[in-house]
Amino acid sequence: MCPSEAGVEPRRGPTAYRPAQQRIIDAALVLFAEHGVNATSLQMIADAIGVTKAAVYHQFRSKDQIVLAVAEVVLAGLEAAVEAAEAEESRARAREVLISAMIELGVERRLMTRILQRDPVMLRFQNEHEPFRKIMERLNRILMGGSKGPEARVRAAMISAAIAGAVVHPLVEELDDEALRSQLLDLARKCFRPLQ
């Protein structure tokens, strides 16, 4: 079931989770990446952190709430990146700030990026969850630099897909975060140079 279908909405803004909740979120993230959201049970999460299933229920009432907590990490990061970019004076600088933040988020959270790209539950969440869609609309508007033409749309789509795809690609698994971050920034800047 998609979290939005369960009638549970994530809290807006960054949430401060208790340490026990954060351990559950961290374990769920690894298990979701390895097995998928649907194939990950609450018992598997409990086993991963060495507690009972009841202890997991004590922190989150349902698996959907855990999925939303994991998704909220991404939503909060994207929202902060978009807000920082929107605060910039020029479109070129806004795009630079946003791309840098997108790369930072992707590199820092490679597992989460993999889940967002491949897991059917998370893909459905991204398409159906209104706050996520609104953030993505704002993000795309910045990447397009005020244009709605085909070139701007393709560039925006390409850079988003390139960042998300590159951070989880098998060819870069052994690259350290700094090397990957540096290469992505350099290539992204080359992609947008003609629009500056």
C-alpha positions as CSV (number, residue, x, y, z in Angstrom):
1,M,0.0,0.0,0.0
2,C,1.2,3.5,-0.8
3,P,1.6,5.6,2.3
4,S,-0.6,8.3,0.9
5,E,-3.4,5.8,0.4
6,A,-3.2,4.9,4.1
7,G,-4.3,8.5,4.8
8,V,-1.1,9.2,6.7
9,E,0.6,12.4,5.7
10,P,4.2,13.2,6.7
11,R,4.8,16.1,8.9
12,R,6.0,19.3,7.2
13,G,9.6,20.5,7.8
14,P,12.4,18.5,9.4
15,T,11.3,16.2,12.2
16,A,13.5,15.5,15.2
17,Y,13.2,11.8,15.7
18,R,14.0,10.2,19.0
19,P,17.1,8.0,18.9
20,A,15.0,4.8,19.0
21,Q,13.0,6.0,16.0
22,Q,16.1,7.0,14.1
23,R,17.5,3.5,14.6
24,I,14.3,2.1,13.1
25,I,14.5,4.6,10.1
26,D,18.1,3.8,9.5
27,A,17.5,0.0,9.6
28,A,14.4,0.4,7.3
29,L,16.4,2.4,4.8
30,V,19.0,-0.4,4.5
31,L,16.4,-3.1,4.3
32,F,14.2,-1.2,1.8
33,A,17.3,-0.8,-0.4
34,E,18.1,-4.5,-0.2
35,H,14.6,-6.1,-0.3
36,G,12.2,-3.4,-1.4
37,V,9.6,-1.7,0.7
38,N,6.9,-4.4,0.2
39,A,9.2,-7.3,1.0
40,T,10.5,-5.7,4.2
41,S,8.5,-6.7,7.2
42,L,8.4,-5.0,10.6
43,Q,9.9,-8.2,12.0
44,M,12.9,-7.8,9.7
45,I,13.3,-4.2,10.9
46,A,13.1,-5.3,14.5
47,D,15.6,-8.1,14.0
48,A,18.0,-5.7,12.3
49,I,18.2,-3.5,15.4
50,G,17.9,-6.3,17.9
51,V,14.5,-5.5,19.4
52,T,11.0,-7.0,19.4
53,K,8.4,-6.2,16.8
54,A,6.4,-4.7,19.7
55,A,9.2,-2.3,20.4
56,V,9.0,-1.1,16.7
57,Y,5.3,-0.6,17.1
58,H,5.9,1.4,20.2
59,Q,7.9,3.9,18.1
60,F,5.8,3.8,14.9
61,R,2.2,2.6,14.7
62,S,2.6,1.0,11.3
63,K,5.0,0.3,8.5
64,D,3.4,3.1,6.5
65,Q,4.6,5.5,9.1
66,I,8.1,4.2,8.8
67,V,8.0,4.5,5.0
68,L,6.8,8.1,5.5
69,A,9.6,8.8,7.9
70,V,12.1,7.6,5.4
71,A,10.5,9.7,2.6
72,E,10.3,12.7,4.9
73,V,14.1,12.7,5.0
74,V,14.2,13.2,1.2
75,L,11.3,15.7,1.2
76,A,12.9,17.9,3.9
77,G,16.3,17.8,2.1
78,L,14.8,18.8,-1.2
79,E,12.6,21.5,0.3
80,A,15.7,23.1,2.0
81,A,17.6,22.9,-1.3
82,V,14.8,24.5,-3.2
83,E,14.3,27.3,-0.6
84,A,18.0,28.1,-0.6
85,A,17.9,28.3,-4.4
86,E,14.8,30.5,-4.5
87,A,16.5,32.9,-2.1
88,E,19.2,33.7,-4.8
89,E,19.0,36.9,-6.8
90,S,19.8,35.4,-10.3
91,R,18.5,32.4,-12.1
92,A,22.0,31.2,-12.9
93,R,23.0,31.3,-9.2
94,A,19.7,29.7,-8.1
95,R,20.4,26.8,-10.5
96,E,24.0,26.5,-9.3
97,V,22.9,26.4,-5.6
98,L,20.2,23.9,-6.4
99,I,22.4,21.6,-8.4
100,S,25.0,21.6,-5.7
101,A,22.5,20.7,-3.1
102,M,21.0,18.0,-5.3
103,I,24.4,16.5,-5.7
104,E,25.2,16.7,-2.0
105,L,21.9,15.0,-1.1
106,G,22.4,12.3,-3.7
107,V,26.0,11.5,-2.7
108,E,25.2,11.7,1.0
109,R,22.2,9.4,0.7
110,R,23.0,6.9,-2.0
111,L,20.8,4.2,-0.5
112,M,17.8,6.5,-0.4
113,T,18.4,7.6,-4.0
114,R,18.4,3.9,-5.0
115,I,15.1,3.3,-3.2
116,L,13.5,6.4,-4.7
117,Q,14.5,5.3,-8.3
118,R,13.6,1.6,-8.1
119,D,11.1,0.8,-5.4
120,P,7.5,0.7,-6.7
121,V,6.0,2.0,-3.4
122,M,8.4,5.0,-3.4
123,L,7.8,5.7,-7.1
124,R,4.0,5.7,-6.5
125,F,4.5,7.9,-3.4
126,Q,6.5,10.4,-5.5
127,N,3.7,10.5,-8.1
128,E,0.8,10.7,-5.7
129,H,2.0,12.7,-2.7
130,E,1.0,16.4,-3.2
131,P,3.8,18.0,-1.1
132,F,6.4,15.9,-2.9
133,R,5.0,16.9,-6.3
134,K,4.9,20.6,-5.4
135,I,8.6,20.5,-4.3
136,M,9.5,18.8,-7.6
137,E,7.6,21.5,-9.6
138,R,9.5,24.2,-7.8
139,L,12.8,22.3,-8.3
140,N,12.1,21.8,-12.1
141,R,11.2,25.5,-12.5
142,I,14.6,26.5,-11.1
143,L,16.4,24.0,-13.3
144,M,14.6,25.3,-16.3
145,G,15.7,28.8,-15.5
146,G,12.4,30.5,-16.3
147,S,12.0,28.9,-19.7
148,K,9.4,26.3,-20.6
149,G,10.8,25.4,-24.0
150,P,12.0,21.9,-25.1
151,E,15.7,22.6,-24.5
152,A,15.1,23.8,-20.9
153,R,12.9,20.9,-20.2
154,V,15.3,18.3,-21.6
155,R,18.3,19.9,-19.7
156,A,16.3,19.9,-16.5
157,A,15.2,16.3,-16.9
158,M,18.7,15.3,-18.0
159,I,20.5,16.8,-15.0
160,S,18.0,15.4,-12.5
161,A,18.2,11.9,-14.1
162,A,22.0,12.2,-14.4
163,I,22.6,13.0,-10.7
164,A,20.1,10.4,-9.5
165,G,21.4,7.8,-11.8
166,A,25.1,8.5,-11.4
167,V,25.2,8.3,-7.6
168,V,23.9,4.7,-7.6
169,H,25.5,3.5,-10.8
170,P,27.8,0.4,-10.3
171,L,30.7,2.3,-12.0
172,V,30.9,4.7,-9.1
173,E,30.3,2.4,-6.2
174,E,34.0,2.5,-5.2
175,L,34.4,6.2,-5.6
176,D,34.6,8.1,-2.4
177,D,32.0,10.8,-1.8
178,E,34.3,13.7,-2.4
179,A,35.5,12.4,-5.8
180,L,32.0,11.6,-6.9
181,R,30.7,15.0,-5.7
182,S,33.5,16.9,-7.5
183,Q,33.0,15.0,-10.8
184,L,29.2,15.5,-10.7
185,L,29.5,19.3,-10.0
186,D,32.0,19.7,-12.8
187,L,29.9,17.9,-15.3
188,A,26.7,19.6,-14.2
189,R,28.3,23.0,-14.6
190,K,29.4,22.1,-18.2
191,C,25.9,21.0,-19.0
192,F,24.4,24.4,-18.0
193,R,27.2,26.7,-19.1
194,P,25.5,27.8,-22.3
195,L,22.4,29.0,-20.4
196,Q,24.4,31.1,-17.9
